[in-house]
């Protein structure tokens, strides 16, 4: 890797590098002034590896580590978050509509309509009973006058 390539990379702890000897290892530190990385090798002390000995560099997730790849990943994240925000806004609108509906008022209106219906029914029953009483009275008078 050239010094220019080293400078264009986005370096983070625990990124993976492949050395010129073919060993894939983990980055522990980065020194930009010497353009080298401190690598971890199992059962060996950490050592500084100059950029000329680095063959490949990938992020800890396995993606490219150059600026454009990182920018593209961040752009995709922003788009995904934007979609999520839009979905949450729509869900909020639905919930606000549900909350703003006056269910209690609707229930009170329904109860009042039922009360009025019952009162009318009660009046009609009373009218029927009084009519039946009047008819019974007339029948009694006819029966008593016909004897």
OpenMM code with the backbone's topology and positions (N, CA, C; nanometers):
from openmm import Vec3, app, unit

residues = "UNK UNK UNK UNK UNK UNK UNK UNK UNK UNK UNK UNK UNK UNK UNK UNK UNK UNK UNK UNK UNK UNK UNK UNK UNK UNK UNK UNK UNK UNK UNK UNK UNK UNK UNK UNK UNK UNK UNK UNK UNK UNK UNK UNK UNK UNK UNK UNK UNK UNK UNK UNK UNK UNK UNK UNK UNK UNK UNK UNK UNK UNK UNK UNK UNK UNK UNK UNK UNK UNK UNK UNK UNK UNK UNK UNK UNK UNK UNK UNK UNK UNK UNK UNK UNK UNK UNK UNK UNK UNK UNK UNK UNK UNK UNK UNK UNK UNK UNK UNK UNK UNK UNK UNK UNK UNK UNK UNK UNK UNK UNK UNK UNK UNK UNK UNK UNK UNK UNK UNK UNK UNK UNK UNK UNK UNK UNK UNK UNK UNK UNK UNK UNK UNK UNK UNK UNK UNK UNK UNK UNK UNK UNK UNK UNK UNK UNK".split()
positions = [
    Vec3(0.0860, -0.1166, 0.0000),
    Vec3(0.0000, 0.0000, 0.0000),
    Vec3(0.0908, 0.1232, 0.0000),
    Vec3(0.0594, 0.2179, -0.0850),
    Vec3(0.1387, 0.3401, -0.0912),
    Vec3(0.0958, 0.4353, 0.0201),
    Vec3(0.1772, 0.5377, 0.0427),
    Vec3(0.1443, 0.6358, 0.1458),
    Vec3(0.0158, 0.7101, 0.1102),
    Vec3(-0.0039, 0.7377, -0.0167),
    Vec3(-0.1256, 0.8067, -0.0610),
    Vec3(-0.2488, 0.7186, -0.0356),
    Vec3(-0.2395, 0.5893, -0.0639),
    Vec3(-0.3502, 0.4971, -0.0365),
    Vec3(-0.3754, 0.4885, 0.1140),
    Vec3(-0.2671, 0.4867, 0.1923),
    Vec3(-0.2800, 0.4816, 0.3381),
    Vec3(-0.3578, 0.6024, 0.3885),
    Vec3(-0.3254, 0.7206, 0.3351),
    Vec3(-0.3919, 0.8434, 0.3793),
    Vec3(-0.5377, 0.8498, 0.3352),
    Vec3(-0.5732, 0.7833, 0.2267),
    Vec3(-0.7120, 0.7894, 0.1786),
    Vec3(-0.8025, 0.6882, 0.2482),
    Vec3(-0.7458, 0.6017, 0.3287),
    Vec3(-0.8239, 0.5009, 0.4003),
    Vec3(-0.8842, 0.5610, 0.5273),
    Vec3(-0.9951, 0.5024, 0.5714),
    Vec3(-1.0554, 0.5375, 0.6997),
    Vec3(-1.0169, 0.4265, 0.7965),
    Vec3(-0.9324, 0.4615, 0.8915),
    Vec3(-0.8775, 0.3620, 0.9827),
    Vec3(-0.9523, 0.3640, 1.1145),
    Vec3(-0.9854, 0.2439, 1.1621),
    Vec3(-1.0497, 0.2300, 1.2924),
    Vec3(-0.9873, 0.1107, 1.3642),
    Vec3(-0.9971, 0.1158, 1.4945),
    Vec3(-0.9478, 0.0049, 1.5748),
    Vec3(-1.0262, -0.1206, 1.5393),
    Vec3(-0.9596, -0.2316, 1.5346),
    Vec3(-1.0148, -0.3648, 1.5050),
    Vec3(-1.0447, -0.3858, 1.3567),
    Vec3(-1.0005, -0.2943, 1.2698),
    Vec3(-1.0071, -0.3213, 1.1261),
    Vec3(-0.9124, -0.4366, 1.0943),
    Vec3(-0.9315, -0.4964, 0.9784),
    Vec3(-0.8472, -0.6104, 0.9395),
    Vec3(-0.7496, -0.5689, 0.8302),
    Vec3(-0.6257, -0.6138, 0.8434),
    Vec3(-0.5250, -0.5904, 0.7397),
    Vec3(-0.4594, -0.7233, 0.7057),
    Vec3(-0.4170, -0.7328, 0.5808),
    Vec3(-0.3402, -0.8492, 0.5367),
    Vec3(-0.1981, -0.8000, 0.5099),
    Vec3(-0.1019, -0.8660, 0.5695),
    Vec3(0.0378, -0.8243, 0.5538),
    Vec3(0.0964, -0.8845, 0.4274),
    Vec3(0.2194, -0.8405, 0.3946),
    Vec3(0.2874, -0.8941, 0.2770),
    Vec3(0.3278, -1.0392, 0.2957),
    Vec3(0.3202, -1.0894, 0.4195),
    Vec3(0.3499, -1.2308, 0.4440),
    Vec3(0.2228, -1.3163, 0.4385),
    Vec3(0.1081, -1.2509, 0.4136),
    Vec3(-0.0172, -1.3257, 0.3995),
    Vec3(-0.0943, -1.3425, 0.5291),
    Vec3(-0.0493, -1.2831, 0.6365),
    Vec3(-0.1183, -1.2944, 0.7655),
    Vec3(-0.2301, -1.1891, 0.7715),
    Vec3(-0.3508, -1.2357, 0.8062),
    Vec3(-0.4608, -1.1420, 0.8282),
    Vec3(-0.4687, -1.1165, 0.9774),
    Vec3(-0.4651, -0.9895, 1.0162),
    Vec3(-0.4600, -0.9570, 1.1575),
    Vec3(-0.5416, -0.8314, 1.1864),
    Vec3(-0.5478, -0.7954, 1.3137),
    Vec3(-0.6312, -0.6860, 1.3600),
    Vec3(-0.5479, -0.5615, 1.3872),
    Vec3(-0.6019, -0.4456, 1.3506),
    Vec3(-0.5365, -0.3175, 1.3775),
    Vec3(-0.5682, -0.2753, 1.5204),
    Vec3(-0.4640, -0.2394, 1.5949),
    Vec3(-0.4837, -0.1924, 1.7325),
    Vec3(-0.4729, -0.0400, 1.7392),
    Vec3(-0.3745, 0.0191, 1.6689),
    Vec3(-0.3533, 0.1639, 1.6672),
    Vec3(-0.3083, 0.2047, 1.5278),
    Vec3(-0.3199, 0.3345, 1.5005),
    Vec3(-0.2745, 0.3891, 1.3727),
    Vec3(-0.1878, 0.5111, 1.4016),
    Vec3(-0.0764, 0.5217, 1.3326),
    Vec3(0.0103, 0.6384, 1.3440),
    Vec3(0.0209, 0.7006, 1.2053),
    Vec3(-0.0378, 0.8198, 1.1886),
    Vec3(-0.0389, 0.8830, 1.0578),
    Vec3(0.0939, 0.9509, 1.0259),
    Vec3(0.1676, 0.9906, 1.1286),
    Vec3(0.2950, 1.0571, 1.1012),
    Vec3(0.3968, 0.9596, 1.0430),
    Vec3(0.3957, 0.8341, 1.0900),
    Vec3(0.4874, 0.7336, 1.0345),
    Vec3(0.4185, 0.6458, 0.9314),
    Vec3(0.2892, 0.6677, 0.9127),
    Vec3(0.2070, 0.5880, 0.8208),
    Vec3(0.2252, 0.4385, 0.8478),
    Vec3(0.1920, 0.4019, 0.9699),
    Vec3(0.2028, 0.2621, 1.0091),
    Vec3(0.0877, 0.2286, 1.1031),
    Vec3(0.0628, 0.0993, 1.1166),
    Vec3(-0.0417, 0.0511, 1.2067),
    Vec3(0.0192, -0.0466, 1.3053),
    Vec3(-0.0340, -0.0455, 1.4244),
    Vec3(0.0087, -0.1421, 1.5256),
    Vec3(-0.0857, -0.2593, 1.5147),
    Vec3(-0.0305, -0.3766, 1.4912),
    Vec3(-0.1133, -0.4949, 1.4684),
    Vec3(-0.0993, -0.5925, 1.5834),
    Vec3(-0.2016, -0.6762, 1.5959),
    Vec3(-0.2038, -0.7789, 1.6991),
    Vec3(-0.1840, -0.9136, 1.6316),
    Vec3(-0.0858, -0.9849, 1.6787),
    Vec3(-0.0609, -1.1216, 1.6315),
    Vec3(-0.0650, -1.2121, 1.7539),
    Vec3(-0.1431, -1.3177, 1.7457),
    Vec3(-0.1604, -1.4086, 1.8594),
    Vec3(-0.0258, -1.4663, 1.9013),
    Vec3(-0.0053, -1.4719, 2.0323),
    Vec3(0.1168, -1.5261, 2.0934),
    Vec3(0.2414, -1.4482, 2.0528),
    Vec3(0.2260, -1.3199, 2.0215),
    Vec3(0.3407, -1.2355, 1.9890),
    Vec3(0.3097, -1.0947, 2.0377),
    Vec3(0.4143, -1.0177, 2.0673),
    Vec3(0.3877, -0.8801, 2.1110),
    Vec3(0.3374, -0.7971, 1.9931),
    Vec3(0.2532, -0.6945, 2.0205),
    Vec3(0.2066, -0.6083, 1.9112),
    Vec3(0.3256, -0.5399, 1.8445),
    Vec3(0.3163, -0.5223, 1.7129),
    Vec3(0.4255, -0.4564, 1.6414),
    Vec3(0.3692, -0.3549, 1.5441),
    Vec3(0.4534, -0.2570, 1.5104),
    Vec3(0.4145, -0.1537, 1.4154),
    Vec3(0.4482, -0.2012, 1.2755),
    Vec3(0.3512, -0.1914, 1.1868),
    Vec3(0.3669, -0.2383, 1.0497),
    Vec3(0.3586, -0.1171, 0.9564),
    Vec3(0.4675, -0.0888, 0.8796),
    Vec3(0.4622, 0.0254, 0.7882),
    Vec3(0.3655, -0.0010, 0.6737),
    Vec3(0.3144, 0.1054, 0.6138),
    Vec3(0.2115, 0.0925, 0.5105),
    Vec3(0.2606, 0.0125, 0.3905),
    Vec3(0.3902, 0.0131, 0.3626),
    Vec3(0.4438, -0.0606, 0.2468),
    Vec3(0.4238, -0.2114, 0.2614),
    Vec3(0.4068, -0.2589, 0.3859),
    Vec3(0.3894, -0.4028, 0.4091),
    Vec3(0.2416, -0.4431, 0.4167),
    Vec3(0.1505, -0.3463, 0.4043),
    Vec3(0.0071, -0.3752, 0.4097),
    Vec3(-0.0422, -0.4017, 0.2679),
    Vec3(-0.1016, -0.5193, 0.2483),
    Vec3(-0.1547, -0.5556, 0.1170),
    Vec3(-0.3015, -0.5145, 0.1028),
    Vec3(-0.3841, -0.5459, 0.2033),
    Vec3(-0.5262, -0.5096, 0.1985),
    Vec3(-0.5699, -0.4553, 0.3325),
    Vec3(-0.6728, -0.3739, 0.3276),
    Vec3(-0.7319, -0.3175, 0.4496),
    Vec3(-0.8837, -0.3216, 0.4341),
    Vec3(-0.9509, -0.3857, 0.5290),
    Vec3(-1.0979, -0.3909, 0.5277),
    Vec3(-1.1484, -0.3496, 0.6651),
    Vec3(-1.2741, -0.3051, 0.6684),
    Vec3(-1.3333, -0.2677, 0.7965),
    Vec3(-1.3592, -0.3925, 0.8783),
    Vec3(-1.3896, -0.3723, 1.0039),
    Vec3(-1.4163, -0.4889, 1.0906),
    Vec3(-1.5389, -0.5667, 1.0444),
    Vec3(-1.6260, -0.5011, 0.9657),
    Vec3(-1.7433, -0.5704, 0.9121),
    Vec3(-1.7136, -0.6370, 0.7786),
    Vec3(-1.5937, -0.6128, 0.7265),
    Vec3(-1.5548, -0.6786, 0.6031),
    Vec3(-1.5680, -0.5945, 0.4788),
    Vec3(-1.6152, -0.4695, 0.4898),
    Vec3(-1.6315, -0.3840, 0.3730),
    Vec3(-1.5039, -0.3081, 0.3404),
    Vec3(-1.5068, -0.2368, 0.2281),
    Vec3(-1.3926, -0.1549, 0.1909),
    Vec3(-1.3754, -0.0427, 0.2920),
    Vec3(-1.2504, 0.0031, 0.3077),
    Vec3(-1.2218, 0.1054, 0.4075),
    Vec3(-1.1872, 0.2398, 0.3462),
    Vec3(-1.2102, 0.2566, 0.2157),
    Vec3(-1.1786, 0.3862, 0.1567),
    Vec3(-1.2935, 0.4839, 0.1792),
    Vec3(-1.2661, 0.6111, 0.1560),
    Vec3(-1.3634, 0.7169, 0.1846),
    Vec3(-1.4955, 0.6966, 0.1126),
    Vec3(-1.4900, 0.6626, -0.0149),
    Vec3(-1.6140, 0.6505, -0.0925),
    Vec3(-1.7029, 0.5381, -0.0415),
    Vec3(-1.6423, 0.4269, 0.0005),
    Vec3(-1.7215, 0.3153, 0.0544),
    Vec3(-1.7879, 0.3553, 0.1855),
    Vec3(-1.7135, 0.4269, 0.2707),
    Vec3(-1.7702, 0.4717, 0.3977),
    Vec3(-1.8826, 0.5722, 0.3727),
    Vec3(-1.8601, 0.6643, 0.2800),
    Vec3(-1.9637, 0.7642, 0.2473),
    Vec3(-2.0884, 0.6950, 0.1931),
    Vec3(-2.0694, 0.5962, 0.1070),
    Vec3(-2.1845, 0.5236, 0.0515),
    Vec3(-2.2603, 0.4507, 0.1616),
    Vec3(-2.1870, 0.3894, 0.2542),
    Vec3(-2.2522, 0.3186, 0.3655),
    Vec3(-2.3317, 0.4166, 0.4512),
    Vec3(-2.2725, 0.5319, 0.4811),
    Vec3(-2.3428, 0.6318, 0.5604),
    Vec3(-2.4644, 0.6869, 0.4855),
    Vec3(-2.4499, 0.7057, 0.3545),
    Vec3(-2.5619, 0.7527, 0.2723),
    Vec3(-2.6780, 0.6521, 0.2781),
    Vec3(-2.6459, 0.5252, 0.2667),
    Vec3(-2.7502, 0.4218, 0.2745),
    Vec3(-2.8171, 0.4218, 0.4115),
    Vec3(-2.7377, 0.4429, 0.5160),
    Vec3(-2.7950, 0.4506, 0.6510),
    Vec3(-2.8914, 0.5676, 0.6625),
    Vec3(-2.8508, 0.6832, 0.6073),
    Vec3(-2.9358, 0.8025, 0.6130),
    Vec3(-3.0667, 0.7778, 0.5389),
    Vec3(-3.0604, 0.7159, 0.4223),
    Vec3(-3.1812, 0.6865, 0.3455),
    Vec3(-3.2719, 0.5917, 0.4237),
    Vec3(-3.2124, 0.4906, 0.4837),
    Vec3(-3.2903, 0.3940, 0.5624),
    Vec3(-3.3567, 0.4639, 0.6807),
    Vec3(-3.2822, 0.5511, 0.7483),
    Vec3(-3.3390, 0.6245, 0.8619),
    Vec3(-3.4477, 0.7210, 0.8160),
    Vec3(-3.4292, 0.7798, 0.6992),
    Vec3(-3.5306, 0.8699, 0.6444),
    Vec3(-3.6606, 0.7948, 0.6182),
    Vec3(-3.6497, 0.6749, 0.5630),
    Vec3(-3.7688, 0.5922, 0.5404),
    Vec3(-3.8359, 0.5570, 0.6727),
    Vec3(-3.7551, 0.5253, 0.7725),
    Vec3(-3.8086, 0.4904, 0.9043),
    Vec3(-3.8795, 0.6107, 0.9663),
    Vec3(-3.8209, 0.7292, 0.9519),
    Vec3(-3.8831, 0.8510, 1.0046),
    Vec3(-4.0166, 0.8749, 0.9355),
    Vec3(-4.0209, 0.8572, 0.8043),
    Vec3(-4.1459, 0.8769, 0.7295),
    Vec3(-4.2527, 0.7778, 0.7760),
    Vec3(-4.2129, 0.6523, 0.7970),
    Vec3(-4.3072, 0.5510, 0.8446),
    Vec3(-4.3609, 0.5883, 0.9830),
    Vec3(-4.2723, 0.6361, 1.0703),
    Vec3(-4.3147, 0.6742, 1.2044),
    Vec3(-4.4060, 0.7969, 1.2019),
    Vec3(-4.3801, 0.8909, 1.1098),
    Vec3(-4.4691, 1.0069, 1.0968),
    Vec3(-4.6085, 0.9632, 1.0559),
    Vec3(-4.6167, 0.8710, 0.9592),
    Vec3(-4.7478, 0.8216, 0.9156),
    Vec3(-4.8180, 0.7481, 1.0283),
    Vec3(-4.7434, 0.6683, 1.1033),
    Vec3(-4.8022, 0.5959, 1.2159),
    Vec3(-4.8521, 0.6941, 1.3215),
    Vec3(-4.7766, 0.8017, 1.3429),
    Vec3(-4.8177, 0.9035, 1.4398),
    Vec3(-4.9482, 0.9691, 1.3959),
    Vec3(-4.9613, 0.9994, 1.2657),
    Vec3(-5.0850, 1.0593, 1.2151),
    Vec3(-5.2045, 0.9696, 1.2440),
    Vec3(-5.1884, 0.8398, 1.2186),
    Vec3(-5.2972, 0.7446, 1.2435),
    Vec3(-5.3339, 0.7441, 1.3912),
    Vec3(-5.2318, 0.7429, 1.4777),
    Vec3(-5.2589, 0.7400, 1.6211),
    Vec3(-5.3233, 0.8699, 1.6690),
    Vec3(-5.2813, 0.9836, 1.6151),
    Vec3(-5.3419, 1.1114, 1.6523),
    Vec3(-5.4875, 1.1135, 1.6097),
    Vec3(-5.5165, 1.0601, 1.4898),
    Vec3(-5.6561, 1.0529, 1.4448),
    Vec3(-5.7391, 0.9671, 1.5389),
    Vec3(-5.6830, 0.8549, 1.5808),
    Vec3(-5.7572, 0.7671, 1.6716),
    Vec3(-5.7816, 0.8348, 1.8060),
    Vec3(-5.6799, 0.9052, 1.8556),
    Vec3(-5.6929, 0.9714, 1.9854),
    Vec3(-5.7900, 1.0885, 1.9760),
    Vec3(-5.7859, 1.1617, 1.8652),
    Vec3(-5.8686, 1.2816, 1.8536),
    Vec3(-6.0166, 1.2500, 1.8377),
    Vec3(-6.0488, 1.1314, 1.7991),
    Vec3(-6.1906, 1.0965, 1.7865),
    Vec3(-6.2546, 1.0997, 1.9241),
    Vec3(-6.3764, 1.1520, 1.9289),
    Vec3(-6.4459, 1.1687, 2.0548),
    Vec3(-6.5358, 1.0472, 2.0800),
    Vec3(-6.4734, 0.9387, 2.1216),
    Vec3(-6.5499, 0.8163, 2.1451),
    Vec3(-6.6474, 0.8338, 2.2611),
    Vec3(-6.6080, 0.9054, 2.3639),
    Vec3(-6.6957, 0.9266, 2.4785),
    Vec3(-6.8195, 1.0051, 2.4365),
    Vec3(-6.7989, 1.1082, 2.3558),
    Vec3(-6.9125, 1.1865, 2.3063),
    Vec3(-7.0066, 1.1019, 2.2227),
    Vec3(-6.9481, 1.0156, 2.1383),
    Vec3(-7.0309, 0.9275, 2.0565),
    Vec3(-7.1117, 0.8323, 2.1438),
    Vec3(-7.0487, 0.7815, 2.2485),
    Vec3(-7.1199, 0.6895, 2.3380),
    Vec3(-7.2322, 0.7621, 2.4113),
    Vec3(-7.2078, 0.8851, 2.4568),
    Vec3(-7.3125, 0.9606, 2.5264),
    Vec3(-7.4302, 0.9890, 2.4337),
    Vec3(-7.4012, 1.0228, 2.3079),
    Vec3(-7.5099, 1.0445, 2.2108),
    Vec3(-7.5910, 0.9160, 2.1927),
    Vec3(-7.5237, 0.8033, 2.1829),
    Vec3(-7.5945, 0.6759, 2.1654),
    Vec3(-7.6814, 0.6451, 2.2866),
    Vec3(-7.6310, 0.6729, 2.4062),
    Vec3(-7.7103, 0.6491, 2.5281),
    Vec3(-7.8340, 0.7387, 2.5291),
    Vec3(-7.8177, 0.8659, 2.4892),
    Vec3(-7.9320, 0.9581, 2.4862),
    Vec3(-8.0365, 0.9127, 2.3853),
    Vec3(-7.9916, 0.8652, 2.2692),
    Vec3(-8.0847, 0.8146, 2.1683),
    Vec3(-8.1615, 0.6949, 2.2244),
    Vec3(-8.0915, 0.6071, 2.2964),
    Vec3(-8.1579, 0.4901, 2.3567),
    Vec3(-8.2588, 0.5354, 2.4625),
    Vec3(-8.2225, 0.6349, 2.5440),
    Vec3(-8.3148, 0.6851, 2.6460),
    Vec3(-8.4407, 0.7424, 2.5811),
    Vec3(-8.4215, 0.8214, 2.4751),
    Vec3(-8.5369, 0.8784, 2.4061),
    Vec3(-8.6250, 0.7681, 2.3478),
    Vec3(-8.5632, 0.6674, 2.2904),
    Vec3(-8.6395, 0.5552, 2.2356),
    Vec3(-8.7176, 0.4834, 2.3436),
    Vec3(-8.6550, 0.4624, 2.4592),
    Vec3(-8.7246, 0.3964, 2.5704),
    Vec3(-8.8401, 0.4825, 2.6225),
    Vec3(-8.8191, 0.6142, 2.6291),
    Vec3(-8.9267, 0.7023, 2.6755),
    Vec3(-9.0455, 0.6980, 2.5787),
    Vec3(-9.0165, 0.7007, 2.4478),
    Vec3(-9.1241, 0.6928, 2.3496),
    Vec3(-9.1976, 0.5596, 2.3618),
    Vec3(-9.1202, 0.4521, 2.3794),
    Vec3(-9.1822, 0.3198, 2.3928),
    Vec3(-9.2697, 0.3151, 2.5172),
    Vec3(-9.2208, 0.3764, 2.6274),
    Vec3(-9.2978, 0.3783, 2.7519),
    Vec3(-9.4286, 0.4563, 2.7324),
    Vec3(-9.4211, 0.5691, 2.6605),
    Vec3(-9.5420, 0.6483, 2.6332),
    Vec3(-9.6423, 0.5679, 2.5510),
    Vec3(-9.5930, 0.4966, 2.4507),
    Vec3(-9.6814, 0.4167, 2.3665),
    Vec3(-9.7461, 0.3047, 2.4471),
    Vec3(-9.6679, 0.2408, 2.5369),
    Vec3(-9.7252, 0.1373, 2.6229),
    Vec3(-9.8350, 0.1967, 2.7125),
    Vec3(-9.8066, 0.3154, 2.7657),
    Vec3(-9.9073, 0.3805, 2.8497),
    Vec3(-10.0328, 0.4125, 2.7685),
    Vec3(-10.0149, 0.4594, 2.6440),
    Vec3(-10.1296, 0.4895, 2.5584),
    Vec3(-10.2078, 0.3622, 2.5276),
    Vec3(-10.1362, 0.2540, 2.5000),
    Vec3(-10.2035, 0.1264, 2.4712),
    Vec3(-10.2797, 0.0795, 2.5948),
    Vec3(-10.2155, 0.0903, 2.7124),
    Vec3(-10.2827, 0.0476, 2.8354),
    Vec3(-10.4064, 0.1328, 2.8631),
    Vec3(-10.3938, 0.2643, 2.8414),
    Vec3(-10.5118, 0.3506, 2.8658),
    Vec3(-10.6214, 0.3204, 2.7632),
    Vec3(-10.5811, 0.2934, 2.6380),
    Vec3(-10.6808, 0.2589, 2.5355),
    Vec3(-10.7493, 0.1279, 2.5717),
    Vec3(-10.6709, 0.0285, 2.6161),
    Vec3(-10.7298, -0.0989, 2.6579),
    Vec3(-10.8233, -0.0793, 2.7777),
    Vec3(-10.7839, 0.0080, 2.8700),
    Vec3(-10.8717, 0.0359, 2.9856),
    Vec3(-11.0022, 0.1013, 2.9396),
    Vec3(-10.9883, 0.1943, 2.8440),
    Vec3(-11.1086, 0.2615, 2.7928),
    Vec3(-11.1984, 0.1611, 2.7217),
    Vec3(-11.1395, 0.0720, 2.6421),
    Vec3(-11.2171, -0.0306, 2.5719),
    Vec3(-11.2826, -0.1233, 2.6729),
    Vec3(-11.2069, -0.1614, 2.7752),
    Vec3(-11.2631, -0.2488, 2.8791),
    Vec3(-11.3789, -0.1784, 2.9498),
    Vec3(-11.3651, -0.0453, 2.9725),
    Vec3(-11.4735, 0.0312, 3.0351),
    Vec3(-11.5980, 0.0342, 2.9478),
    Vec3(-11.5788, 0.0550, 2.8167),
    Vec3(-11.6907, 0.0578, 2.7230),
    Vec3(-11.7562, -0.0791, 2.7183),
    Vec3(-11.6762, -0.1857, 2.7164),
    Vec3(-11.7324, -0.3219, 2.7133),
    Vec3(-11.8115, -0.3478, 2.8401),
    Vec3(-11.7613, -0.3025, 2.9550),
    Vec3(-11.8333, -0.3195, 3.0806),
    Vec3(-11.9690, -0.2463, 3.0766),
    Vec3(-11.9678, -0.1242, 3.0204),
    Vec3(-12.0921, -0.0464, 3.0105),
    Vec3(-12.1904, -0.1154, 2.9158),
    Vec3(-12.1405, -0.1707, 2.8064),
    Vec3(-12.2284, -0.2405, 2.7132),
    Vec3(-12.2856, -0.3660, 2.7784),
    Vec3(-12.2028, -0.4349, 2.8477),
    Vec3(-12.2491, -0.5564, 2.9166),
    Vec3(-12.3534, -0.5213, 3.0249),
    Vec3(-12.3265, -0.4146, 3.0983),
    Vec3(-12.4203, -0.3802, 3.2061),
    Vec3(-12.5495, -0.3179, 3.1502),
    Vec3(-12.5475, -0.2514, 3.0366),
    Vec3(-12.6682, -0.1901, 2.9793),
    Vec3(-12.7478, -0.2950, 2.9022),
    Vec3(-12.6884, -0.3963, 2.8552),
    Vec3(-12.7546, -0.4998, 2.7774),
    Vec3(-12.8204, -0.6016, 2.8651),
    Vec3(-12.8059, -0.6016, 2.9900),
    Vec3(-12.8671, -0.6999, 3.0778),
    Vec3(-13.0028, -0.6664, 3.1087),
] * unit.nanometer
topology = app.Topology()
chain = topology.addChain("A")
for resn in residues:
    res = topology.addResidue(resn, chain)
    for name in ("N", "CA", "C"):
        topology.addAtom(name, app.Element.getBySymbol(name[0]), res)
